[in-house]
């Protein structure tokens, strides 16, 4: 089977972004399918291609995946209108690719939502099967984050409904996303829940790096280090980490460090807010291979998001599963399906949103009982191996696409 895979943010493990699409595409190739990945350049992803762009495009084969990359220079630090324009350009170029490239099934993954446009075009004009992977609910999430422009919200709602109307199947990354898609009237037996997974081989092969060895000017030997590795945007709510760091400093616990790795539109302001704190440290984005080593050498992982109810059951953050794969206990600061897992599996600590005192209390307790912290880290790894191993999820992914191409219902859909 020939699969046209649309993902604007595709990246290999050399990137500082999630590698779900890379792993899923490799699983398809291993199953004997041909995959053409359509993506765009950005400041976060490394596609594996090194040749010069010719008329804004380059292509090649990366680990068995044929990659077509458009030169867009996307950055999460760009203004909203600039990012929206680049989403539109990518969608436009991808439409032409979907109309000209030979394929048997088109798979598109958001974000952005505009990734669905070539799938819609392929369905309309070529009658090809279309599977849409939903990583965030639109326009529910932008609305919950404070977007009020009725034209933008209306356009998102129209595109979302059009994508569902044309899709033969939907893959949802979180229970809340699955339920949200079903609420639109999309048939539940055509929805499959496949969350993000743990790259156990990658993390298992990474040598632990103590943050104090990597960043001796920021972190002292013996410090308790909790790591956040991800985007520093509005949705990430990293002000919660700054607030907790301030409580720690007020209590004289400068031996506890919050290490924030990444970039984003809020980073400059966050750094200004934490300029007087010894408890909070910032690091520029790192390739996932280096992040893996740092996580394995750290003491805990931080799963932080803005206090938006739409996030509670409607997200499947890559970083959460990276913490599991690294065997690090997780401190999560919002309720929902992930916090429930942390509590049930005893693999970390769940605290109330917007409660820096409780956040700091959890870190102090973790630093004060390293043996218990290690036990919770072992429980995190065990849960990752049992529930979220990438090969198991990739096999379900491959079987789903094969079933759609064959015109049959996917076993276990909507689970």
C-alpha positions in Angstrom: 0.0 0.0 0.0 1.2 3.5 -0.9 0.5 6.1 1.9 0.7 9.8 1.6 1.4 11.1 5.1 0.8 14.8 5.8 2.5 16.3 8.9 3.8 19.8 8.8 6.0 19.3 11.8 7.6 16.0 10.9 11.0 15.4 12.6 13.5 12.7 13.3 15.1 12.0 16.7 17.7 14.6 15.9 14.9 17.2 16.3 13.7 18.9 19.4 10.1 18.0 18.6 7.9 14.9 19.0 8.8 12.0 16.8 5.4 10.2 16.7 5.1 10.5 12.9 8.7 9.3 12.3 8.0 6.2 14.4 4.6 5.5 12.9 6.0 5.9 9.3 8.8 3.6 10.1 6.3 1.0 11.4 4.4 1.3 8.1 7.6 0.8 6.1 8.5 -2.2 8.3 5.1 -3.7 7.5 5.9 -3.5 3.8 4.1 -0.3 2.9 5.5 2.7 0.9 5.3 6.0 2.8 5.7 9.5 1.4 6.0 12.1 4.2 4.9 15.7 3.2 6.2 18.2 5.7 7.8 21.7 6.1 10.9 23.2 7.5 10.8 24.7 11.0 13.1 25.7 13.8 12.1 22.7 15.9 12.4 19.8 13.4 15.1 18.0 11.5 13.7 16.0 8.6 16.9 14.2 7.8 17.2 15.9 4.4 20.3 18.0 3.7 20.2 18.9 0.0 19.5 22.4 -1.0 15.9 23.5 -1.7 15.0 23.8 -5.4 12.1 26.2 -5.9 11.1 25.9 -2.3 11.1 22.1 -2.2 13.5 19.2 -1.6 13.0 15.4 -1.3 14.9 12.3 -0.4 14.7 9.0 1.5 15.2 9.0 5.3 15.2 5.6 7.1 13.1 4.1 4.4 10.6 7.0 4.4 10.4 9.2 1.2 10.3 12.8 2.5 9.1 15.8 0.6 9.9 19.0 2.5 8.8 22.5 1.7 10.9 25.5 2.7 8.7 27.5 5.0 10.9 28.4 7.9 8.1 28.0 10.5 8.8 29.1 14.1 6.6 28.9 17.1 8.0 32.3 18.0 6.4 33.9 14.9 3.4 36.2 15.3 0.0 34.5 15.0 -0.7 36.0 11.5 2.7 34.8 10.3 2.1 31.3 11.5 -1.4 31.2 10.1 0.0 32.3 6.7 2.6 29.5 6.7 -0.1 27.0 7.7 -2.1 28.2 4.6 1.0 28.0 2.3 1.7 24.4 3.5 -1.9 23.4 3.0 -1.9 24.9 -0.5 1.3 23.1 -1.5 0.2 19.8 0.0 -3.1 20.0 -2.0 -1.1 19.9 -5.2 1.0 17.0 -3.9 -2.2 15.1 -2.9 -3.6 15.7 -6.4 -0.4 14.6 -8.3 1.4 12.0 -6.1 0.4 8.3 -6.6 -1.0 6.9 -3.4 -3.7 4.5 -2.1 -4.5 6.2 1.2 -3.9 9.7 2.6 -3.2 10.1 6.3 -3.0 13.6 7.8 -2.2 14.6 11.3 -2.9 17.9 13.1 -1.8 20.3 14.3 -2.3 22.5 12.5 -5.9 21.8 11.5 -5.1 22.9 8.0 -3.3 19.6 7.6 -6.7 18.1 6.8 -7.1 20.2 3.6 -5.1 17.9 1.3 -7.0 14.9 2.7 -10.3 16.7 1.9 -9.0 17.5 -1.6 -7.8 13.9 -2.2 -11.2 12.6 -1.2 -13.2 15.0 -3.3 -11.1 14.8 -6.5 -9.5 11.4 -6.4 -11.8 9.4 -4.2 -8.9 8.1 -2.1 -9.4 6.9 1.5 -8.6 9.6 4.1 -7.6 9.0 7.7 -7.4 12.1 9.9 -5.4 12.1 13.2 -6.7 14.6 15.7 -4.2 15.9 18.2 -6.3 18.8 19.5 -10.0 19.7 19.3 -10.7 22.8 17.2 -12.2 25.3 17.6 -12.9 24.2 21.2 -9.3 24.5 22.3 -8.5 28.0 20.8 -11.8 29.2 22.2 -10.9 27.9 25.7 -7.5 29.6 25.4 -9.3 33.0 24.9 -9.7 33.3 21.1 -12.8 35.4 20.5 -12.6 36.4 16.8 -15.8 35.0 15.3 -14.4 34.8 11.8 -11.5 32.6 12.9 -13.6 30.4 15.1 -16.2 30.0 12.4 -13.5 29.1 9.8 -12.0 26.5 12.2 -15.4 25.0 12.9 -16.2 24.8 9.2 -12.8 23.1 8.4 -13.2 20.7 11.4 -16.6 19.6 10.2 -15.4 19.3 6.6 -12.5 17.1 7.7 -14.8 14.8 9.7 -17.3 14.7 6.8 -14.6 13.6 4.4 -12.6 11.3 6.7 -13.1 7.6 6.5 -11.6 7.1 9.9 -10.3 9.3 12.8 -7.4 8.5 15.1 -7.7 10.4 18.4 -4.7 10.9 20.8 -6.7 11.3 24.0 -10.0 10.2 25.5 -11.4 13.7 25.5 -10.5 14.1 21.8 -12.2 10.8 21.0 -15.3 11.9 22.9 -15.2 15.4 21.3 -15.1 13.9 17.8 -18.0 11.6 18.6 -20.1 14.6 19.9 -20.0 16.0 16.3 -21.9 13.0 15.1 -18.9 11.1 13.8 -19.5 7.4 14.2 -17.8 5.9 17.2 -16.9 2.7 15.4 -14.8 4.8 13.0 -12.7 6.4 15.8 -9.6 4.7 17.2 -7.8 5.9 20.3 -4.0 5.7 19.9 -2.3 8.0 22.4 1.3 9.1 22.2 3.8 6.4 23.2 7.1 5.7 24.9 10.2 5.4 22.8 11.7 2.8 25.2 14.5 1.8 22.9 15.7 5.4 22.4 15.6 6.2 26.1 17.0 2.9 27.1 20.0 3.4 24.9 20.6 6.9 26.2 23.4 7.3 28.8 22.2 9.2 31.9 23.6 12.7 32.1 23.4 14.5 35.4 22.2 18.0 34.8 24.9 19.3 37.1 27.5 17.8 34.8 25.9 19.2 31.7 25.1 22.6 33.2 27.6 23.2 36.0 27.1 26.9 36.0 23.4 26.5 36.7 23.0 23.4 38.8 25.1 22.1 41.7 26.0 18.4 42.4 23.4 17.0 44.7 20.6 19.3 43.6 17.2 17.8 43.1 16.4 18.5 39.5 12.9 18.4 37.9 12.9 18.8 34.2 10.3 20.3 31.8 11.1 19.6 28.1 8.8 21.2 25.7 7.4 24.4 24.2 7.3 27.6 26.2 4.0 28.9 24.9 0.8 30.3 26.4 -0.8 26.9 26.5 2.1 25.4 28.5 1.3 27.5 31.5 4.9 27.7 32.7 4.1 30.5 35.0 3.1 27.8 37.4 6.7 26.6 37.5 8.0 30.2 38.1 5.4 30.6 41.0 6.5 27.3 42.5 10.2 28.2 42.1 9.5 31.4 44.0 7.9 29.5 46.9 10.9 27.2 47.0 13.3 30.1 47.1 11.3 31.8 49.8 11.6 28.6 51.8 15.3 28.5 51.3 15.2 25.4 49.1 17.6 26.5 46.4 18.9 22.9 46.3 15.7 22.1 44.2 16.0 23.2 40.6 13.3 23.5 37.9 15.1 23.0 34.6 13.0 24.3 31.7 14.2 23.1 28.3 12.8 24.5 25.1 11.6 27.6 23.3 8.4 29.5 22.5 6.6 32.8 22.4 6.5 33.1 26.3 10.1 32.2 27.0 11.5 35.8 27.1 8.8 36.9 29.6 9.3 33.8 31.7 13.0 34.4 31.9 12.4 38.0 33.0 9.9 36.8 35.6 12.4 34.3 37.0 15.5 36.5 36.7 15.9 36.8 40.5 15.3 33.0 41.2 18.1 30.5 41.8 15.5 27.7 41.7 14.5 28.1 38.0 16.9 27.5 35.1 16.3 27.8 31.4 18.0 25.9 28.5 17.6 26.3 24.8 16.0 23.4 22.8 18.0 20.2 22.6 17.8 17.2 20.2 15.6 14.5 21.6 18.6 12.2 21.9 20.2 14.6 24.4 17.0 15.3 26.2 16.7 11.5 26.7 20.1 11.4 28.5 19.2 14.5 30.6 15.9 13.1 31.7 17.5 9.8 32.7 19.9 11.7 34.8 17.3 14.0 36.4 15.1 13.3 39.4 11.6 14.1 38.0 9.7 15.3 35.0 7.3 18.2 35.1 3.9 17.9 33.2 2.6 21.4 33.2 -0.2 23.0 31.3 -2.3 26.1 31.6 -5.4 25.6 33.7 -7.8 25.1 30.9 -10.5 22.4 31.3 -10.3 21.5 27.7 -6.8 20.2 28.4 -7.8 17.9 31.2 -8.8 14.9 29.0 -8.1 16.5 25.6 -4.3 16.3 25.3 -1.7 13.6 24.9 1.6 15.5 25.5 4.8 13.9 24.1 6.8 15.0 27.2 4.6 12.9 29.5 5.5 9.7 27.7 9.1 10.7 27.5 9.2 11.0 31.3 7.7 7.5 31.5 10.3 6.1 29.0 13.1 7.7 31.0 11.8 6.1 34.2 11.2 9.5 35.9 8.4 10.2 38.3 6.0 12.9 37.1 4.7 15.9 38.8 1.5 17.0 37.0 -0.4 20.2 37.9 -3.8 19.7 36.4 -6.5 17.0 36.6 -7.7 14.7 33.9 -6.8 11.3 32.4 -3.1 11.7 32.9 -3.3 12.8 36.5 -5.6 9.9 37.1 -3.0 7.5 35.7 -0.3 9.1 37.8 -2.4 8.5 40.9 -3.5 5.0 40.1 -0.1 3.8 39.1 1.8 5.6 41.9 4.3 7.0 39.4 4.4 10.6 40.6 2.4 13.4 42.2 -0.7 15.2 41.1 -1.3 18.7 42.5 -4.2 21.2 42.1 -3.9 23.8 39.3 -2.8 27.3 40.4 -1.5 26.1 43.7 2.3 27.0 43.9 2.4 26.0 47.6 1.2 22.4 46.8 3.6 22.3 43.8 6.5 23.3 46.0 5.4 20.9 48.8 5.4 17.9 46.3 9.0 18.8 45.2 10.2 19.2 48.7 8.7 15.8 49.7 10.3 14.2 46.6 13.7 15.7 47.4 13.4 14.6 51.0 12.8 10.9 50.2 15.0 9.9 47.2 14.2 6.2 47.7 10.5 6.8 47.4 11.1 9.1 44.4 13.1 6.3 42.7 10.3 3.8 43.4 7.8 6.1 41.7 10.2 6.4 38.8 10.4 2.7 38.4 6.6 2.6 38.5 6.6 5.2 35.7 8.8 3.0 33.5 6.7 0.0 34.2 3.5 1.8 33.2 5.2 3.0 30.0 6.2 -0.5 29.1 2.9 -2.0 29.9 0.5 0.5 28.5 2.3 2.8 26.1 5.1 0.9 24.4 5.6 2.4 21.0 5.7 -0.9 19.1 2.3 -1.9 20.5 0.7 1.4 19.6 2.4 1.5 16.2 1.0 -2.0 15.4 -2.5 -0.7 16.2 -1.8 2.3 14.0 -0.7 0.1 11.0 -3.7 -2.3 11.5 -6.0 0.7 11.5 -4.7 2.1 8.2 -4.7 -1.3 6.6 -8.3 -1.9 7.6 -9.4 1.4 6.3 -7.7 0.8 3.0 -9.4 -2.6 2.8 -12.8 -1.0 3.6 -13.4 -2.9 6.8 -14.0 -1.6 10.4 -10.9 -1.5 12.6 -11.1 -4.0 15.4 -11.4 -2.3 18.7 -12.3 1.1 17.3 -13.4 3.8 19.7 -11.6 2.1 22.6 
